Amino acid sequence: MPTIKSFEELTVWKDARKFANKIYNLTKKFPKEENYGLTSQITRATVSIGSNIAEGFDRYSKKDFIKFLIIARAQYLKSRMTYILL
């Protein structure tokens, strides 16, 4: 079984990156008055998903990595909830 050497090899990180790109493209269509409201909230939460996966991958223990995956999941749910409000 090959060893994963970088977070960029993780399927979950690749999916988070695709999701972030979709959200960025979607928010480009939002009204300008939402730039500091829903647009900001959903883009920050979405970027945080991949960031937490990457940061957790570089931690020294499996327990720490799992903690960051849980945070990434929470950010995904926050992004999803914000999207539903639209």
Backbone as CSV, one residue per row, in Angstrom:
resi,resn,N_x,N_y,N_z,CA_x,CA_y,CA_z,C_x,C_y,C_z
1,MET,0.839,-1.181,0.000,0.000,0.000,0.000,0.891,1.254,0.000
2,PRO,0.672,2.151,-0.963,1.519,3.354,-1.033,1.258,4.309,0.144
3,THR,2.296,4.994,0.545,2.188,5.966,1.625,1.862,7.335,1.047
4,ILE,0.922,7.999,1.647,0.567,9.354,1.215,1.568,10.316,1.822
5,LYS,2.206,11.110,0.985,3.268,11.998,1.446,2.831,13.448,1.577
6,SER,1.694,13.774,0.973,1.226,15.160,0.987,-0.298,15.182,1.101
7,PHE,-0.801,16.205,1.761,-2.260,16.360,1.856,-2.885,16.491,0.479
8,GLU,-2.123,16.973,-0.489,-2.641,17.156,-1.844,-2.986,15.836,-2.530
9,GLU,-2.520,14.733,-1.971,-2.833,13.410,-2.504,-4.141,12.855,-1.930
10,LEU,-4.661,13.472,-0.892,-5.882,13.000,-0.240,-7.109,13.322,-1.092
11,THR,-7.941,12.329,-1.329,-9.160,12.527,-2.110,-10.068,13.556,-1.440
12,VAL,-10.149,13.513,-0.129,-11.015,14.446,0.590,-10.543,15.891,0.406
13,TRP,-9.235,16.106,0.356,-8.718,17.460,0.126,-9.027,17.907,-1.310
14,LYS,-8.867,16.983,-2.268,-9.185,17.304,-3.665,-10.662,17.676,-3.805
15,ASP,-11.524,16.932,-3.116,-12.957,17.242,-3.144,-13.244,18.600,-2.511
16,ALA,-12.551,18.910,-1.423,-12.729,20.205,-0.762,-12.305,21.337,-1.694
17,ARG,-11.246,21.121,-2.433,-10.773,22.136,-3.385,-11.800,22.363,-4.497
18,LYS,-12.361,21.280,-5.021,-13.396,21.406,-6.059,-14.621,22.142,-5.516
19,PHE,-15.001,21.797,-4.296,-16.143,22.448,-3.655,-15.890,23.949,-3.498
20,ALA,-14.682,24.302,-3.056,-14.334,25.716,-2.886,-14.399,26.456,-4.229
21,ASN,-13.904,25.836,-5.280,-13.968,26.461,-6.607,-15.407,26.683,-7.051
22,LYS,-16.268,25.699,-6.793,-17.685,25.841,-7.149,-18.336,26.987,-6.374
23,ILE,-18.032,27.063,-5.093,-18.610,28.126,-4.266,-18.112,29.492,-4.731
24,TYR,-16.817,29.612,-5.018,-16.291,30.891,-5.508,-16.983,31.301,-6.805
25,ASN,-17.163,30.362,-7.719,-17.862,30.680,-8.972,-19.310,31.078,-8.716
26,LEU,-19.956,30.408,-7.785,-21.335,30.738,-7.433,-21.436,32.136,-6.824
27,THR,-20.525,32.462,-5.918,-20.618,33.754,-5.222,-20.278,34.943,-6.118
28,LYS,-19.631,34.690,-7.236,-19.376,35.780,-8.189,-20.689,36.370,-8.712
29,LYS,-21.742,35.575,-8.668,-23.052,35.996,-9.183,-23.898,36.693,-8.119
30,PHE,-23.420,36.703,-6.887,-24.179,37.334,-5.804,-24.193,38.849,-5.972
31,PRO,-25.217,39.504,-5.443,-25.250,40.963,-5.474,-24.073,41.547,-4.683
32,LYS,-23.580,42.687,-5.126,-22.428,43.329,-4.476,-22.686,43.638,-3.005
33,GLU,-23.932,43.913,-2.652,-24.225,44.235,-1.250,-24.029,43.029,-0.321
34,GLU,-23.883,41.844,-0.895,-23.638,40.645,-0.087,-22.151,40.361,0.126
35,ASN,-21.266,41.188,-0.443,-19.830,40.940,-0.325,-19.362,40.776,1.113
36,TYR,-19.947,41.506,2.033,-19.512,41.439,3.424,-20.500,40.657,4.292
37,GLY,-21.431,40.006,3.670,-22.432,39.213,4.385,-22.274,37.745,4.049
38,LEU,-23.253,37.219,3.341,-23.253,35.788,3.018,-22.060,35.376,2.160
39,THR,-21.659,36.225,1.223,-20.521,35.890,0.360,-19.270,35.653,1.187
40,SER,-18.992,36.570,2.069,-17.807,36.450,2.921,-17.895,35.224,3.814
41,GLN,-19.048,35.010,4.404,-19.218,33.894,5.329,-19.036,32.547,4.632
42,ILE,-19.672,32.379,3.491,-19.609,31.081,2.814,-18.229,30.827,2.213
43,THR,-17.565,31.847,1.686,-16.242,31.625,1.108,-15.205,31.333,2.192
44,ARG,-15.274,32.035,3.316,-14.323,31.767,4.404,-14.511,30.354,4.951
45,ALA,-15.750,29.950,5.144,-16.012,28.606,5.661,-15.554,27.539,4.674
46,THR,-15.770,27.786,3.395,-15.404,26.820,2.365,-13.891,26.658,2.257
47,VAL,-13.162,27.761,2.289,-11.700,27.693,2.239,-11.164,26.983,3.479
48,SER,-11.826,27.172,4.592,-11.412,26.557,5.849,-11.468,25.028,5.803
49,ILE,-12.335,24.478,4.980,-12.448,23.019,4.886,-11.104,22.417,4.447
50,GLY,-10.620,22.837,3.299,-9.346,22.328,2.787,-8.166,22.698,3.665
51,SER,-8.222,23.891,4.246,-7.138,24.332,5.122,-7.014,23.444,6.353
52,ASN,-8.134,23.078,6.933,-8.102,22.210,8.113,-7.636,20.797,7.764
53,ILE,-8.010,20.314,6.613,-7.537,18.995,6.179,-6.016,19.032,6.013
54,ALA,-5.523,20.069,5.369,-4.076,20.199,5.157,-3.330,20.343,6.479
55,GLU,-3.822,21.194,7.347,-3.154,21.401,8.634,-3.166,20.130,9.478
56,GLY,-4.284,19.441,9.503,-4.384,18.208,10.271,-3.472,17.115,9.746
57,PHE,-3.311,17.058,8.438,-2.452,16.041,7.832,-1.019,16.163,8.332
58,ASP,-0.590,17.383,8.580,0.793,17.631,8.984,1.015,17.521,10.497
59,ARG,0.001,17.140,11.231,0.137,16.968,12.682,0.835,15.650,12.983
60,TYR,1.287,15.527,14.201,2.111,14.385,14.574,1.339,13.144,15.003
61,SER,0.064,13.297,15.275,-0.681,12.122,15.723,-1.982,11.968,14.939
62,LYS,-2.449,10.751,14.900,-3.711,10.459,14.238,-4.859,11.184,14.945
63,LYS,-4.761,11.267,16.272,-5.788,11.944,17.070,-5.907,13.417,16.662
64,ASP,-4.778,14.093,16.474,-4.801,15.497,16.039,-5.406,15.618,14.640
65,PHE,-5.027,14.707,13.740,-5.559,14.735,12.380,-7.077,14.589,12.407
66,ILE,-7.572,13.674,13.199,-9.017,13.465,13.315,-9.708,14.724,13.836
67,LYS,-9.075,15.389,14.798,-9.643,16.628,15.338,-9.819,17.676,14.224
68,PHE,-8.815,17.799,13.357,-8.912,18.760,12.265,-9.923,18.333,11.212
69,LEU,-10.076,17.022,11.015,-11.112,16.539,10.090,-12.504,16.860,10.615
70,ILE,-12.673,16.778,11.920,-13.964,17.125,12.527,-14.249,18.618,12.331
71,ILE,-13.227,19.437,12.475,-13.392,20.881,12.252,-13.737,21.139,10.783
72,ALA,-13.058,20.432,9.876,-13.340,20.589,8.441,-14.783,20.206,8.131
73,ARG,-15.252,19.151,8.757,-16.647,18.729,8.554,-17.618,19.795,9.044
74,ALA,-17.310,20.394,10.185,-18.164,21.458,10.717,-18.198,22.647,9.760
75,GLN,-17.071,22.982,9.161,-17.035,24.086,8.199,-17.829,23.739,6.940
76,TYR,-17.779,22.472,6.537,-18.586,22.037,5.395,-20.073,22.224,5.699
77,LEU,-20.483,21.808,6.888,-21.891,21.952,7.269,-22.302,23.414,7.346
78,LYS,-21.405,24.266,7.818,-21.678,25.702,7.866,-21.840,26.248,6.441
79,SER,-20.968,25.836,5.548,-21.071,26.269,4.143,-22.370,25.796,3.519
80,ARG,-22.701,24.559,3.788,-23.923,23.977,3.236,-25.157,24.717,3.747
81,MET,-25.175,25.021,5.034,-26.309,25.743,5.625,-26.431,27.135,4.999
82,THR,-25.320,27.806,4.835,-25.343,29.136,4.209,-25.862,29.035,2.784
83,TYR,-25.436,28.007,2.062,-25.903,27.793,0.683,-27.411,27.562,0.652
84,ILE,-27.915,26.796,1.606,-29.351,26.522,1.671,-30.141,27.815,1.889
85,LEU,-29.588,28.737,2.649,-30.260,30.018,2.900,-30.405,30.858,1.644
86,LEU,-29.588,30.572,0.656,-29.636,31.349,-0.575,-30.817,30.904,-1.377
